[in-house]
Amino acid sequence: MPRVLALALAALALIASPASAGDTFEMVKKRGELRCGVSNALPGLSQPGADGAWRGLEIDFSRAVAAAVLGDPAKASFLPLETAGRFPALLAKQVDLLGRNTSWTLGREAQLKVSFAGPLLYTAQRFLVRTADGIRDAKGLDGASLCIVKGTTHAQDLEDFSAASGIRMTPLYCNSAEQARDVFLAGQCKVLTADGVVLAGFLSALGPGAAEYAVLRDANNYEIIAPVVRSDDAEWLLAVRSVLAALVHAEECGLTRDAAAKALADGGQSLGDGAARRTLGDADAIAKALGLAPGWMLRAVAASGNYGEMFERNLGSASPLRLDRGRNRLWSDGGLMYAPPF
């Protein structure tokens, strides 16, 4: 077991309070508030605006869960967490849902006793360099100093990458993505590695200065970013997983944010008898078993839009990042995004 993971497990064992099976769902309902752990100012994923309102893919998903479970997206509150503090906060019950940029691994599920609700975003580890350094591909990284966030999957992935390619880099470990970015921009390392989405967010924030940098086409170890809950409450896991599935199904059947909001206002009359109405009927057929009130899917989509709308607004063509959906397209469009049927 890597030393960093061993230390993390020891710390978690000390701070995590004993869990009662099945209590998260009831706590959220009784409290009337969904407490969400999110990234700390990562453009496109989770970032407070000048008006104080949080925006990003993680934020939209959290609000969709709040709308489905509590009937109101405004009942989601957000706690920004550093990388090292994300799992301790979840296990100590400071948050009910970890929406923070976190890679799904079986080791984390087995060793940390957490559960991942399903793919929210497919991404990959990439490398950011200065154009002036003339690095065109991964071969040019050999011997370079590299900024990387400790405690992430990227640290282990980098060791695997070096072993397979023979390309050796000297890592400079940082406590957060923001610190790694700042150290890189200050010239203390030659390369910055992180999720491709995170690097695109950094570049978008640089404005015209982004032309001085480039993300290499070489990708290392594709990853799944997924919402996380404690593994002691199967009902809560199922509810969160169902909301994620609902957002994907909504895109499949053409149910948009505006259409969902209109249907909420007119009792569903505007939907007609098409695929959207049938999908909503399937969702409501299992509402009681999920512990959710009828109309839960409609509320979730009205709060944040379907999956495609969420992606395009925060990461895609309608965002400063302007990322191609790639693997995040629906399966029917050549991507990997699909959901279990209701």
C-alpha positions as CSV (number, residue, x, y, z in Angstrom):
1,M,0.0,0.0,0.0
2,P,1.4,3.4,-0.9
3,R,2.6,5.4,2.1
4,V,0.3,8.4,1.3
5,L,-2.8,6.1,1.2
6,A,-1.8,4.3,4.4
7,L,-1.5,7.6,6.2
8,A,-4.8,8.8,4.9
9,L,-6.5,5.6,6.0
10,A,-5.1,6.0,9.5
11,A,-6.3,9.6,9.7
12,L,-9.7,8.7,8.5
13,A,-10.0,5.9,11.1
14,L,-9.4,8.5,13.8
15,I,-11.8,11.2,12.7
16,A,-14.7,9.3,11.1
17,S,-17.6,8.9,13.5
18,P,-19.5,5.6,13.7
19,A,-22.2,5.4,11.0
20,S,-25.7,4.2,11.4
21,A,-26.9,2.3,8.3
22,G,-29.5,4.2,6.4
23,D,-29.3,7.4,8.3
24,T,-28.0,9.8,5.6
25,F,-31.3,10.0,3.6
26,E,-33.3,10.7,6.8
27,M,-30.8,13.3,8.0
28,V,-31.0,15.2,4.8
29,K,-34.8,15.2,4.8
30,K,-35.0,16.1,8.5
31,R,-32.4,18.9,8.1
32,G,-34.0,20.2,5.0
33,E,-30.6,20.9,3.5
34,L,-28.2,18.9,1.3
35,R,-24.6,19.6,2.3
36,C,-22.3,19.1,-0.6
37,G,-18.5,19.0,-0.7
38,V,-17.2,20.7,-3.9
39,S,-14.0,21.8,-5.5
40,N,-12.4,25.0,-4.5
41,A,-12.6,27.5,-7.4
42,L,-12.1,25.2,-10.4
43,P,-13.6,26.9,-13.5
44,G,-16.3,24.7,-15.1
45,L,-16.5,22.4,-12.2
46,S,-17.1,24.5,-9.1
47,Q,-16.5,28.2,-8.7
48,P,-18.2,31.1,-6.9
49,G,-19.0,34.1,-9.1
50,A,-18.6,37.8,-8.4
51,D,-22.2,37.7,-7.1
52,G,-21.3,34.9,-4.6
53,A,-23.3,32.3,-6.5
54,W,-21.7,29.0,-7.1
55,R,-21.5,27.6,-10.7
56,G,-20.1,24.6,-12.4
57,L,-20.9,21.0,-13.3
58,E,-20.5,19.8,-9.7
59,I,-22.8,22.6,-8.5
60,D,-25.5,21.8,-11.1
61,F,-25.5,18.1,-10.1
62,S,-25.8,18.9,-6.4
63,R,-28.7,21.2,-7.1
64,A,-30.4,18.5,-9.1
65,V,-30.1,16.1,-6.2
66,A,-31.5,18.7,-3.8
67,A,-34.4,19.4,-6.1
68,A,-35.3,15.7,-6.4
69,V,-34.9,14.9,-2.7
70,L,-36.0,18.1,-1.0
71,G,-38.1,19.7,-3.7
72,D,-35.9,22.8,-4.0
73,P,-32.4,23.2,-5.7
74,A,-31.7,26.2,-3.4
75,K,-31.6,23.7,-0.4
76,A,-28.1,22.6,-1.6
77,S,-25.3,24.2,0.4
78,F,-21.6,24.1,-0.7
79,L,-18.4,23.5,1.3
80,P,-15.2,23.9,-0.8
81,L,-12.7,21.2,0.1
82,E,-9.0,20.7,-0.6
83,T,-7.9,17.4,-2.0
84,A,-6.6,16.0,1.3
85,G,-9.8,17.0,3.1
86,R,-12.4,15.6,0.8
87,F,-12.7,12.1,2.1
88,P,-12.3,13.0,5.8
89,A,-15.1,15.6,5.4
90,L,-17.4,13.0,3.9
91,L,-16.7,10.3,6.5
92,A,-16.9,12.7,9.4
93,K,-20.4,13.6,8.1
94,Q,-19.5,17.3,7.4
95,V,-21.1,16.7,3.9
96,D,-23.7,14.3,2.6
97,L,-22.5,14.3,-0.9
98,L,-19.0,14.7,-2.3
99,G,-19.4,16.2,-5.7
100,R,-15.8,17.4,-5.7
101,N,-13.5,16.5,-8.7
102,T,-12.8,12.9,-7.5
103,S,-11.7,9.9,-9.6
104,W,-13.6,6.6,-9.1
105,T,-11.3,3.7,-8.1
106,L,-12.1,0.3,-6.7
107,G,-9.3,0.8,-4.1
108,R,-11.0,3.9,-2.7
109,E,-14.3,2.1,-2.4
110,A,-12.7,-0.9,-0.7
111,Q,-10.3,0.9,1.6
112,L,-12.1,4.1,2.4
113,K,-15.6,2.6,2.7
114,V,-17.2,5.0,0.2
115,S,-19.4,4.4,-2.8
116,F,-19.3,6.2,-6.2
117,A,-22.7,6.9,-7.7
118,G,-21.7,6.6,-11.4
119,P,-19.9,8.5,-14.1
120,L,-20.5,12.3,-14.1
121,L,-17.5,13.1,-16.3
122,Y,-14.9,11.1,-18.3
123,T,-11.5,12.8,-18.4
124,A,-7.8,12.1,-18.5
125,Q,-4.5,13.1,-17.0
126,R,-2.8,15.6,-19.2
127,F,0.3,17.8,-19.2
128,L,0.4,21.6,-19.4
129,V,3.7,23.2,-20.7
130,R,5.0,26.6,-21.8
131,T,5.0,27.0,-25.6
132,A,8.4,28.8,-25.3
133,D,10.0,25.5,-24.0
134,G,9.3,23.8,-27.4
135,I,7.8,20.7,-25.8
136,R,5.6,19.1,-28.5
137,D,4.8,15.7,-27.0
138,A,5.4,13.4,-24.0
139,K,8.9,12.5,-25.1
140,G,9.9,16.1,-24.5
141,L,8.9,15.7,-20.8
142,D,11.9,13.5,-20.0
143,G,14.0,15.1,-17.2
144,A,11.5,17.9,-16.5
145,S,10.3,19.1,-13.1
146,L,6.6,18.6,-12.7
147,C,3.9,20.1,-10.4
148,I,1.4,17.6,-9.2
149,V,-1.2,17.5,-6.4
150,K,-0.3,14.9,-3.7
151,G,-2.9,12.4,-2.7
152,T,-4.5,12.2,-6.1
153,T,-4.7,9.3,-8.5
154,H,-2.3,11.2,-10.8
155,A,0.6,10.6,-8.5
156,Q,0.3,6.8,-8.9
157,D,-0.6,7.2,-12.6
158,L,2.6,9.2,-13.1
159,E,4.7,6.3,-11.7
160,D,3.0,3.9,-14.1
161,F,3.5,6.3,-17.0
162,S,7.2,6.6,-16.3
163,A,7.6,2.8,-15.9
164,A,5.9,2.1,-19.2
165,S,7.4,4.9,-21.3
166,G,10.9,5.3,-19.7
167,I,10.2,9.1,-19.4
168,R,11.3,10.3,-16.0
169,M,10.2,13.5,-14.4
170,T,10.9,15.1,-11.0
171,P,7.7,15.6,-9.1
172,L,7.0,18.7,-7.0
173,Y,4.1,17.8,-4.8
174,C,1.5,20.5,-3.9
175,N,-1.5,20.5,-1.5
176,S,-4.1,21.7,-4.0
177,A,-4.7,22.3,-7.7
178,E,-4.6,26.0,-7.1
179,Q,-1.2,25.8,-5.4
180,A,0.1,23.6,-8.2
181,R,-1.1,26.1,-10.8
182,D,0.5,29.0,-8.9
183,V,3.8,27.2,-8.5
184,F,3.8,26.3,-12.2
185,L,3.0,29.9,-13.3
186,A,5.8,31.2,-11.0
187,G,8.2,29.1,-13.0
188,Q,9.2,26.7,-10.2
189,C,8.3,23.6,-12.4
190,K,8.4,23.0,-16.1
191,V,5.2,21.0,-16.4
192,L,1.8,21.0,-14.7
193,T,-0.2,17.8,-14.7
194,A,-3.9,17.4,-13.7
195,D,-7.2,16.4,-15.2
196,G,-7.6,17.8,-18.7
197,V,-10.8,19.6,-17.6
198,V,-8.9,21.3,-14.7
199,L,-6.1,22.4,-17.1
200,A,-8.6,23.8,-19.5
201,G,-10.2,25.7,-16.7
202,F,-6.8,27.2,-15.7
203,L,-6.2,28.3,-19.3
204,S,-9.6,29.9,-19.6
205,A,-8.9,32.1,-16.5
206,L,-5.7,33.4,-18.1
207,G,-7.4,35.3,-20.9
208,P,-4.9,36.4,-23.6
209,G,-2.1,35.0,-21.5
210,A,-3.3,31.5,-22.3
211,A,-1.5,31.7,-25.6
212,E,1.8,31.2,-23.7
213,Y,0.8,27.7,-22.7
214,A,-0.4,24.5,-24.3
215,V,-1.9,21.2,-23.2
216,L,-0.1,18.3,-24.8
217,R,-2.3,15.9,-26.9
218,D,-0.7,13.0,-25.0
219,A,-3.1,11.7,-22.4
220,N,-2.3,9.3,-19.5
221,N,-4.8,7.0,-17.9
222,Y,-8.4,8.0,-18.6
223,E,-10.4,8.4,-15.5
224,I,-14.0,8.6,-14.3
225,I,-15.1,11.6,-12.2
226,A,-18.0,10.5,-10.0
227,P,-20.1,11.8,-7.1
228,V,-19.2,10.0,-3.8
229,V,-21.3,9.0,-0.7
230,R,-20.5,7.0,2.4
231,S,-21.0,3.3,1.9
232,D,-23.2,2.9,5.0
233,D,-26.5,3.9,3.3
234,A,-27.7,2.0,0.3
235,E,-30.9,4.0,0.0
236,W,-29.0,7.3,-0.2
237,L,-26.6,5.9,-2.8
238,L,-29.5,4.7,-4.9
239,A,-31.2,8.1,-4.7
240,V,-28.1,10.0,-5.8
241,R,-27.4,7.4,-8.5
242,S,-31.0,7.7,-9.7
243,V,-30.7,11.5,-10.1
244,L,-27.6,11.1,-12.2
245,A,-29.4,8.5,-14.4
246,A,-32.4,10.8,-14.7
247,L,-30.2,13.6,-16.1
248,V,-28.8,11.3,-18.7
249,H,-32.2,9.8,-19.6
250,A,-33.6,13.3,-19.9
251,E,-31.1,14.1,-22.7
252,E,-31.9,10.8,-24.4
253,C,-35.6,11.6,-24.5
254,G,-35.2,15.3,-25.4
255,L,-36.4,16.7,-22.1
256,T,-34.7,20.1,-21.6
257,R,-34.5,22.4,-18.7
258,D,-37.1,24.8,-20.1
259,A,-39.5,22.0,-21.1
260,A,-39.2,20.5,-17.6
261,A,-39.9,23.9,-15.9
262,K,-42.9,24.4,-18.2
263,A,-44.2,20.9,-17.4
264,L,-43.9,21.6,-13.7
265,A,-46.1,24.7,-14.1
266,D,-48.8,23.1,-16.3
267,G,-48.9,19.6,-14.7
268,G,-47.2,17.9,-17.6
269,Q,-49.7,18.9,-20.2
270,S,-47.1,20.5,-22.4
271,L,-45.1,17.2,-22.8
272,G,-47.8,15.5,-24.9
273,D,-47.5,11.7,-25.2
274,G,-43.9,11.4,-26.4
275,A,-40.8,9.8,-25.0
276,A,-40.3,12.4,-22.3
277,R,-43.7,11.7,-20.8
278,R,-43.1,7.9,-20.9
279,T,-39.7,8.3,-19.2
280,L,-41.2,10.5,-16.5
281,G,-43.9,7.9,-16.0
282,D,-41.2,5.2,-15.5
283,A,-39.3,7.4,-13.0
284,D,-42.5,8.0,-11.0
285,A,-43.3,4.3,-11.0
286,I,-40.3,3.7,-8.7
287,A,-40.5,7.0,-6.8
288,K,-41.9,5.4,-3.6
289,A,-39.3,2.7,-3.7
290,L,-36.6,5.4,-4.0
291,G,-38.0,7.4,-1.1
292,L,-38.7,10.3,-3.4
293,A,-41.9,12.2,-4.1
294,P,-43.5,11.9,-7.5
295,G,-42.2,14.3,-10.1
296,W,-38.6,13.9,-8.7
297,M,-37.1,13.6,-12.2
298,L,-38.9,16.6,-13.5
299,R,-37.7,18.7,-10.6
300,A,-34.1,17.6,-11.1
301,V,-34.1,18.5,-14.8
302,A,-35.9,21.8,-14.2
303,A,-33.2,22.7,-11.7
304,S,-30.1,22.0,-13.8
305,G,-31.1,20.8,-17.2
306,N,-30.4,17.4,-18.8
307,Y,-26.8,16.1,-18.9
308,G,-26.0,17.6,-22.3
309,E,-27.2,21.0,-21.2
310,M,-25.1,20.8,-18.0
311,F,-22.0,19.8,-19.9
312,E,-22.3,22.5,-22.6
313,R,-23.1,25.2,-20.2
314,N,-20.2,24.5,-17.9
315,L,-17.5,22.8,-20.0
316,G,-18.6,22.8,-23.6
317,S,-19.5,25.2,-26.4
318,A,-21.4,27.7,-24.1
319,S,-18.6,27.9,-21.6
320,P,-15.2,29.7,-21.6
321,L,-13.5,26.2,-21.6
322,R,-15.1,25.2,-24.9
323,L,-14.3,21.5,-24.5
324,D,-15.4,18.9,-27.0
325,R,-17.7,16.4,-25.3
326,G,-15.7,13.4,-26.6
327,R,-16.3,10.4,-24.3
328,N,-19.0,12.4,-22.5
329,R,-21.4,12.2,-25.5
330,L,-24.4,9.8,-25.2
331,W,-23.7,6.3,-26.2
332,S,-26.0,6.8,-29.2
333,D,-23.6,9.6,-30.4
334,G,-20.5,7.5,-30.0
335,G,-19.7,8.4,-26.4
336,L,-19.7,6.5,-23.1
337,M,-22.5,8.3,-21.3
338,Y,-25.5,6.0,-20.6
339,A,-27.6,5.1,-17.6
340,P,-29.4,2.0,-16.4
341,P,-33.1,2.0,-17.4
342,F,-35.8,2.8,-14.8
